[in-house]
Amino acid sequence: MRTLYFDCFSGASGDMLLGALVDLGVSAGALEAELAGLIEGVRLVQSRVERSSLSAVKIDVFAGGRGEGPDGRVEVLGGDVGHRPGPATRPHTHGRDSRGEHRHDHSDAHHHAPSSGHDVPRAHPHTDLHGEGSRSLAEILQLIDRSGLSELTRRRATRAFSRLGEAEAKAHGTAPEQVHFHEVGAADAIVDVVGSMLAFEMLGIERFLCSPVNVGSGTVTFSHGTFPVPAPATAELLRGVPVYAGDVRKELTTPTGAAVISTVAEAYGPLTEMRVERIGYGAGGRDVPNHPNVLRLLLGETGEERPASQVAVVEAAVDDMTAEAIGYFTERALAEGALDVYTVPALMKKNRPGAAITLICDPGDLERMTRLVFAETTTLGLRHRLSDRRVLDRERVTVETAVGPLRVKLGRLGAEVLSASPEYDDCREAALRTGLPLKEVQAMAVAAYRAAAEKR
């Protein structure tokens, strides 16, 4: 199975991810072409740099000729924007954002001279409640939805940005819909997140594994003050993820990097048995003495059996909710990203009939799902735990039948198909259209799939 392993011994950030993916063989030009429909005038400036004598790819993102430079200041790409100069030769000017403030300091700096060793932090998307010269989370999600990118890339990017917005909102004590990202920082983060998800699809990644994440140590200073590392939003995004503070007293993992990795990674730990085909190194902005400030990605093949991953299981019992209210809660939870929700009839105290509700979600979504359970059900308490799980690889295929094309969901264990289930919505529509019983349409879909499989 085609597997990508994130080796986060020096943390992770958006530009480190893009740099490592390009070093793995993804074309920066191809990424630019695909992202052009997302943000006008996007440019990925690629250069080869050294971090503690280790060669790595550095990616600087420009949108409309502007990008984030040192200390979150706006940097202008001079001359022909189609040209890809190295960081040491790229013309630049500096300025402040529309509010006259520098943005958050982060480790994935745009670095002007690779060999200077100058400690240049980079801004991550600064959030505020004013919205002046900025994009709201809803606007960014709408931009992704209308981008024309594949469904898989859009779904992954939407999930990552939603989690990023929720983490920033919790860190600032507000609601996700009130979060705004400054214009330049938002463009940079959009390219980092969507570009990474797009590159994953280009590489055909089927499984994502990750080492424990080095978040750095010390403090980080941005416009809201000085905070301990990891920054509040980063800490929220890495709930349930094994992290540690290394010897480097700097911020090594940014919210953007944390959002991407924690969205796709299904298991964390040492590198498992893997036939490594390619290795990519993506450079952070700092050249730290005696510490290669890079993200390493290992691409290769692992065994067909998926390793156990963890999910959060939330349980609650209610005896004073209507069936309609329970149904509404189930719909809301699934729409908000729950992996599964189900209810079981239960006999409550004093022999009152009720329901036991179970919700399964990613560990990083536990806090948000807990709030949803309290908000949308009548329970006054709940239980939650982490649980190991194993899943089959899923695939959808379309088969031709007498009632038209129908989709079939497959469950694979390696190359072996263990289950084939007709897509209910397709079969329902065909049954209503033709007047045939639903079960006959479903049987047609399964028979068509089996006939097609036997010919292969």
Buried (B, 14 or more C-beta within 10 A) or exposed (E): BEBBBBBBBBBBBBBBBBBBBBBBEBBBEEBBEBBEEBBEEBBBBBBBBBBBEBEBBBBBBBBBEBBBBBBBBBBBBEEEBEEBBBBEEBEBEEEEBBBEEBBBBBBBBBBBBBEEEEBBBBBBBBBBEEBEBBBBBEBBBEBBEEBEBEEEBBBBBBBBBBBBBBBBBBBBEBEBEBBBBBBBBBBBBBBBBBBBBBBBBBBEBBBBBBBBBBBBBEBBEBBBEEBEBBBBBBBBBBBBBEBEBBEBEBBBBBBBBBBBBBBBBBBBEEEEEBEEEEBBBBBBBBBBEEBBBBBBBBBBBBEEEBBEBBBBBBBBBBBEBEEEBBEBBBEBBEEBBBBEBEBEEBEBEEEEEBBBBBBBBBBBBBBBBBEBBBEBBBBEEBEBEEEEEEEBBEEEBEBEBEBEEBBBBBBBBEEEBEEBBBBEEBBBBBBEEEEBEBEEBBBBBBEBBEEEEEEE
